[in-house]
Amino acid sequence: MKMSFIALLPLATALVLLAQQTMPRMTTVEPATGKVGDVLAVAGENLDKDQVKEVYLTVGSTDVKVEITEQAGAAIKFKIPEKAASGRYSLMILTSGKEPKLIEQPVKITVE
């Protein structure tokens, strides 16, 4: 019994590391300030359509879905929607797949 557990431990560790490596992550946004209708570019990793289904601006309990205009593995371009009031927002993604998750990113923008 102990031998089978020890033999499975490296496999379980490898699967956890693999799952962590494919998690979408935003690292920067340019420009960091914009107005309704402006297009902003986010850089990061694992941002393609297979990983990221939707992007939101979020502040407190208010989430505003943005329009994605371009999407690739290392970048997403999106338009600030009309519903976005002036203020400072975090970016949040909805992952793709069987069990989608909302994940707030460490990237912030200011809507003027």
ZAZALO-153396 format. One record per residue (C-alpha): x, y, z; residue in three letters. Coordinates in steps of 0.05 Angstrom, whole numbers, plus 5000, padded with zeros to 4 digits. Layout:
% residues N
(node (X, Y, Z), ala)
...
***
This chain:
% residues 112
(node (5000, 5000, 5000), met)
(node (5055, 5049, 5018), lys)
(node (5094, 5033, 4955), met)
(node (5035, 5048, 4909), ser)
(node (5024, 5115, 4943), phe)
(node (5097, 5133, 4936), ile)
(node (5097, 5113, 4863), ala)
(node (5036, 5158, 4849), leu)
(node (5064, 5219, 4885), leu)
(node (5110, 5242, 4828), pro)
(node (5053, 5234, 4778), leu)
(node (5006, 5275, 4820), ala)
(node (5059, 5329, 4829), thr)
(node (5071, 5332, 4754), ala)
(node (4996, 5340, 4740), leu)
(node (4990, 5397, 4790), val)
(node (5050, 5433, 4759), leu)
(node (5021, 5423, 4689), leu)
(node (4954, 5451, 4711), ala)
(node (4988, 5512, 4742), gln)
(node (5029, 5525, 4679), gln)
(node (4967, 5531, 4634), thr)
(node (4930, 5581, 4679), met)
(node (4917, 5646, 4642), pro)
(node (4954, 5706, 4671), arg)
(node (4953, 5780, 4653), met)
(node (5016, 5819, 4669), thr)
(node (5010, 5888, 4638), thr)
(node (4960, 5934, 4604), val)
(node (4974, 5991, 4556), glu)
(node (4952, 6045, 4563), pro)
(node (4932, 6040, 4636), ala)
(node (4881, 6095, 4628), thr)
(node (4825, 6102, 4577), gly)
(node (4756, 6128, 4559), lys)
(node (4693, 6092, 4537), val)
(node (4706, 6063, 4467), gly)
(node (4782, 6062, 4474), asp)
(node (4819, 5997, 4458), val)
(node (4870, 5973, 4509), leu)
(node (4921, 5917, 4501), ala)
(node (4935, 5867, 4556), val)
(node (4999, 5825, 4554), ala)
(node (5007, 5759, 4591), gly)
(node (5007, 5684, 4579), glu)
(node (4956, 5631, 4562), asn)
(node (4906, 5684, 4539), leu)
(node (4881, 5649, 4476), asp)
(node (4808, 5630, 4465), lys)
(node (4821, 5559, 4491), asp)
(node (4839, 5589, 4559), gln)
(node (4800, 5655, 4564), val)
(node (4727, 5659, 4545), lys)
(node (4710, 5730, 4570), glu)
(node (4742, 5791, 4603), val)
(node (4710, 5837, 4653), tyr)
(node (4725, 5903, 4688), leu)
(node (4710, 5893, 4762), thr)
(node (4706, 5936, 4823), val)
(node (4673, 5910, 4887), gly)
(node (4610, 5874, 4867), ser)
(node (4604, 5908, 4799), thr)
(node (4628, 5870, 4738), asp)
(node (4625, 5899, 4667), val)
(node (4638, 5853, 4608), lys)
(node (4685, 5882, 4555), val)
(node (4686, 5869, 4481), glu)
(node (4748, 5830, 4460), ile)
(node (4772, 5856, 4393), thr)
(node (4834, 5812, 4385), glu)
(node (4858, 5751, 4423), gln)
(node (4922, 5709, 4421), ala)
(node (4963, 5669, 4470), gly)
(node (5005, 5728, 4494), ala)
(node (4956, 5786, 4486), ala)
(node (4884, 5808, 4487), ile)
(node (4857, 5874, 4460), lys)
(node (4791, 5898, 4487), phe)
(node (4745, 5958, 4482), lys)
(node (4722, 5996, 4543), ile)
(node (4645, 5989, 4543), pro)
(node (4594, 6045, 4549), glu)
(node (4569, 6014, 4615), lys)
(node (4637, 6028, 4649), ala)
(node (4631, 6087, 4696), ala)
(node (4692, 6129, 4712), ser)
(node (4738, 6096, 4763), gly)
(node (4793, 6046, 4776), arg)
(node (4780, 5973, 4756), tyr)
(node (4815, 5907, 4762), ser)
(node (4812, 5860, 4702), leu)
(node (4779, 5793, 4712), met)
(node (4776, 5733, 4665), ile)
(node (4726, 5677, 4655), leu)
(node (4764, 5615, 4637), thr)
(node (4741, 5568, 4582), ser)
(node (4730, 5493, 4590), gly)
(node (4685, 5445, 4628), lys)
(node (4690, 5483, 4694), glu)
(node (4696, 5558, 4678), pro)
(node (4723, 5601, 4734), lys)
(node (4725, 5676, 4745), leu)
(node (4796, 5697, 4763), ile)
(node (4814, 5769, 4782), glu)
(node (4880, 5790, 4752), gln)
(node (4935, 5833, 4784), pro)
(node (4924, 5885, 4729), val)
(node (4885, 5950, 4738), lys)
(node (4860, 6004, 4691), ile)
(node (4829, 6073, 4702), thr)
(node (4768, 6093, 4662), val)
(node (4763, 6169, 4655), glu)
***
